[in-house]
Amino acid sequence: MTPYAIADQPAPVPRFGISVNGLHLHWPTRWPDLFRRDAPLVLEIGFGSGHFLTDLAAQHPDWDLIGVERSYYSVVETEGRVTKAGLPNVRLIYADAKLVLAYICAPATMDAIYVNFPDPFPKKAHAKRRLLTPATLALLTSRLKPGGQLTIATDVVAYAESVAESLTQTAGLHNLHTTRWVNAIPGRPPTRYERKALDRGEPCYYFEWTRTASAESPELPPPPFPQPVELPMPNAIISTPLTFDQMAAQFTPHIDHTPPFRIHFLGLYQAQPYTALLIDTFVDEPLIEQRVGILIARQATDRFPDHFVIRLDALGYPRPTPGTHAAIALIVDWLAALHPDSKILHRAIQDTPREMNQDEAES
């Protein structure tokens, strides 16, 4: 196997093993720091049982392979397969593919991307859940280097026809074949699902397209997804005569659903002795879901006993996204409205436009 060349002056990053939750990586991630070398980058979206990913990594020890999967069971199964095979050039990310593409992968960083047998969602009502929409194809294209290759495989002809039409409308891509798709790729390691389909004699449909060189193609349009930005941590200071018991008595679990955010305040917990309150909160925003704690604590000074700090608790690696800023803002406004003598003394919270329609919020 090709020896690893340590990347020059790697930036400090959290040390992980084979797999990591996508919310814990830097946005965007500098891959040479994670792999401890600078090598061609290959991404597989939805690796399932991991057969394709591990076979490809064994065939190309000079490549660094990133697998993205939203099934925790598949991540655990594949991690065991990678460990058993002794493949140091594989990292697994437990996350939604769109989150990884939009936030974790910087533009023009991938040498190849594989999308193997995504869920076709055959019912008409569910078609909008398909991964390979025109918007996602534009995002995939933007993450490829010029000359980088996008390979897609499916065994559903209706889905293949949909993908073929969308690919022809995606700026910056060129078909490597003269036909819309091919029914075989020589030397391709099959996925477990693919092998079973082929053994049954069922046809599979393969697409191989490349990102055109920037000098030969128009500038790619920006993908219709939020910009990958991480905000400062939201926080506020409020002055109120209320005690923790009085605050807790006024709290009711509820959901605020103002697109593009859905914020569910699940419950409130009091520390013993009563030095803080913790609000268990679920924040759902475009591409990101987080379970966070919102802390209400006394300000660390005896001079102002009626001053309280509202911020994200450190538990669970919270990310300061527009959604968490919105959640903190809701709690601050709620506290301020509980008593006429309450005053907001400090508010480091970014106001986020919330007029996006529901279709955009679910895209």
Residue pairs with C-beta under 8 A, 6 or more apart in sequence:
1 61
2 61
2 62
4 35
4 36
4 37
4 88
5 37
5 38
6 36
6 37
7 32
7 33
7 35
7 36
7 37
7 38
10 30
10 32
10 33
10 36
11 30
11 33
13 26
13 29
13 30
13 33
13 34
14 24
16 24
16 34
16 91
17 79
18 79
18 82
18 83
18 90
18 91
18 92
19 75
19 79
19 91
19 92
19 93
19 94
20 91
20 92
20 93
20 94
21 93
21 94
21 95
21 317
22 68
22 93
22 94
22 95
22 96
22 99
22 100
22 103
22 104
23 95
23 288
23 290
23 317
23 319
24 317
25 34
25 93
25 104
26 104
27 103
27 104
27 228
27 229
27 230
27 319
28 103
28 104
28 105
28 106
28 109
28 228
29 104
29 105
29 106
31 41
31 64
31 66
31 109
32 38
32 39
34 91
35 64
35 89
35 91
37 64
39 62
39 63
39 64
39 89
40 62
40 63
40 64
40 111
40 112
41 63
41 64
41 66
41 109
41 110
41 111
41 112
42 56
42 60
42 63
42 64
42 65
42 66
42 110
42 111
42 112
42 113
42 114
43 65
43 66
43 67
43 68
43 105
43 110
43 112
43 113
43 114
43 143
44 52
44 53
44 56
44 65
44 66
44 67
44 68
44 113
44 114
44 115
44 116
45 68
45 97
45 100
45 113
45 114
45 115
45 116
45 118
45 131
46 68
46 69
46 70
46 97
46 115
46 116
46 117
46 118
46 131
47 53
47 67
47 68
47 69
47 74
47 78
47 92
47 116
48 69
48 71
48 74
48 78
48 116
48 117
48 191
48 192
48 193
49 74
49 77
49 78
49 81
49 191
49 192
49 193
50 67
50 74
50 77
50 78
50 81
50 82
51 81
51 189
51 190
51 191
51 192
51 195
52 114
52 116
52 189
52 190
52 191
52 194
53 65
53 67
53 78
53 82
53 90
54 78
54 81
54 82
54 85
54 87
54 90
55 189
56 63
56 65
56 114
56 189
57 63
57 65
57 82
57 85
57 87
57 89
57 90
58 85
58 87
59 189
60 89
61 89
63 89
63 111
64 89
64 91
65 89
65 90
65 91
66 90
66 91
66 92
66 93
67 78
67 90
67 91
67 92
67 93
68 92
68 93
68 95
68 97
68 100
69 75
69 78
69 92
69 93
69 94
70 94
70 95
70 96
70 97
72 94
75 92
75 94
78 92
79 92
82 90
82 92
93 100
93 104
95 104
96 287
97 131
97 136
98 131
98 136
98 139
98 225
98 287
99 287
99 288
101 136
101 139
101 140
101 143
101 225
102 139
102 223
102 225
102 226
102 228
102 287
103 228
103 287
103 288
104 228
105 143
106 143
106 228
107 142
107 143
108 142
108 143
108 144
108 145
108 146
109 143
109 145
110 143
110 144
110 145
110 148
111 144
111 145
111 148
111 149
112 144
112 148
112 149
112 150
112 151
113 140
113 143
113 144
113 148
113 149
113 150
113 151
114 151
114 152
114 153
115 131
115 132
115 140
115 150
115 151
115 152
115 153
116 152
116 153
116 191
116 193
116 194
117 153
117 154
117 155
117 191
117 193
117 194
118 130
118 131
118 132
118 154
118 159
119 129
119 130
119 131
120 130
120 154
120 156
120 158
120 159
121 127
121 129
121 130
122 156
122 158
122 159
128 362
130 159
130 162
132 152
132 159
132 162
132 163
132 166
133 166
133 363
134 166
134 169
134 170
135 223
135 224
135 225
135 363
137 166
137 167
137 170
137 173
138 170
138 171
138 220
138 221
138 223
138 224
139 223
139 225
140 150
141 150
141 170
141 171
141 172
141 173
141 211
141 220
142 172
142 220
142 222
142 223
144 150
144 210
144 211
145 211
146 211
146 212
146 213
146 214
147 210
147 211
147 213
148 210
148 211
149 176
149 208
149 209
149 210
149 211
150 173
150 207
150 208
150 209
150 210
150 211
151 185
151 206
151 207
151 208
152 163
152 206
152 207
153 191
153 194
153 204
153 205
153 206
153 207
154 160
154 163
154 204
154 205
155 194
155 197
155 202
155 203
155 204
155 205
157 203
157 205
160 180
160 181
160 205
160 207
163 207
164 180
164 181
164 207
167 173
167 175
167 207
167 209
168 175
171 217
171 218
171 220
171 221
172 211
172 212
172 217
172 218
172 220
173 209
173 210
173 211
173 212
174 209
174 210
174 211
174 212
175 207
175 208
175 209
176 208
176 209
176 210
177 208
180 207
181 205
181 206
181 207
182 205
182 206
182 208
183 203
183 204
183 205
183 206
184 204
184 206
185 206
185 208
188 206
190 198
194 204
197 204
198 204
224 360
224 363
225 286
225 287
225 363
226 286
226 287
226 322
230 319
230 320
230 321
231 320
231 321
231 322
231 325
231 350
232 320
232 348
232 350
233 311
233 312
233 320
233 348
234 311
234 312
234 320
234 324
234 325
234 328
234 329
234 348
234 349
234 350
235 309
235 310
235 311
235 312
235 328
235 346
235 348
235 349
236 309
236 310
236 311
236 328
236 332
236 344
236 346
236 347
236 348
236 349
237 299
237 307
237 308
237 309
237 310
237 344
237 345
237 346
238 307
238 308
238 310
238 332
238 335
238 336
238 342
238 343
238 344
238 345
239 304
239 306
239 307
239 308
239 342
239 343
239 345
240 306
240 308
240 335
240 336
240 338
240 339
240 341
240 342
240 343
241 306
241 339
241 341
241 342
242 335
242 338
242 339
242 342
243 274
244 270
244 274
244 275
244 276
244 277
244 296
245 274
246 338
247 277
247 296
247 335
247 338
248 268
248 270
248 277
250 338
251 265
251 268
251 279
253 264
253 265
253 266
253 267
254 264
254 265
255 262
255 263
255 264
255 265
256 262
256 263
256 265
256 330
257 263
258 354
259 354
259 355
259 356
259 357
259 358
259 360
259 361
260 285
260 286
260 354
260 356
260 360
260 361
261 283
261 284
261 285
261 322
261 323
261 326
261 327
261 352
261 354
261 361
262 283
262 284
262 285
263 281
263 282
263 283
263 284
263 323
263 326
263 327
263 330
264 281
264 282
264 284
265 279
265 280
265 281
265 327
265 330
265 331
266 279
266 280
266 281
266 282
267 279
267 280
268 277
268 278
268 279
268 280
269 277
269 278
269 279
269 280
270 276
270 277
270 278
271 277
271 278
275 297
275 298
276 295
276 296
276 297
276 298
277 295
277 296
277 297
278 293
278 294
278 295
278 296
278 313
279 293
279 294
279 295
279 296
279 331
280 291
280 293
281 291
281 292
281 293
281 294
281 327
282 289
282 290
282 291
282 292
283 289
283 290
283 291
283 292
283 321
283 323
283 324
283 326
283 327
284 323
285 321
285 322
285 323
285 326
286 360
286 361
286 363
288 319
288 321
288 323
290 316
290 318
290 319
290 321
290 323
290 324
291 316
292 312
292 313
292 316
292 318
292 324
292 327
293 312
293 313
293 315
293 316
293 318
294 310
294 311
294 312
294 313
294 327
294 328
294 331
295 309
295 310
295 311
295 312
295 313
296 308
296 309
296 310
296 331
296 335
297 308
297 309
297 311
298 305
298 307
298 308
298 309
299 307
299 308
299 309
301 307
307 345
308 335
310 328
310 331
310 332
310 335
311 328
312 318
312 320
312 324
312 328
318 324
322 350
322 352
325 349
325 350
325 352
326 352
326 354
328 349
329 349
329 351
332 344
332 347
332 349
335 342
336 342
336 343
336 344
